[in-house]
Amino acid sequence: LISTEEEVTPVVLAAMERTTDPRLKVLMASAVRHLHGFIRETRPTEEEFEAAMRWIAALGHHTDTSNNEVVLAADVLGASTLIDLINNNGMQGETLSALLGPFYRGQAPACANGDCIAR
């Protein structure tokens, strides 16, 4: 029986000990520790937590074969840029990530809100 918030993380990590893929085990254990730390630090209300879960669920609901909202969310949160910078140093001629967004185009004409950007 878990009765304090300090008991949650060790119980979850112990359950994950059965994970057979060593790298997945490391990644998920770290994700759990950081997520639990974030929750303890920010102390969201149950309503805020439910709103966050609805946002995550909406990413899945709005993802299909031509539109991946999870990838866009990773871009907005800077995760894609971090992954790229960790794994690529630009020395092989690749273009490094930038937080300019998926629709960035250099020298793009100015558009008002609501204008079509398809050219």
Number of C-alpha atoms within 10 A of each C-alpha: 6 8 7 7 9 11 11 13 17 13 12 13 16 10 10 16 12 9 12 9 8 9 10 12 16 13 10 14 19 13 12 16 15 13 13 15 13 12 13 12 9 8 11 13 10 9 9 11 13 12 12 13 11 11 12 14 11 13 16 12 11 11 13 10 5 6 10 14 17 15 14 16 14 13 19 15 12 14 14 18 17 15 11 15 14 9 9 15 12 12 8 7 8 9 11 12 17 15 12 11 11 10 7 10 9 7 6 8 7 8 9 7 6 6 8 8 11 4 3
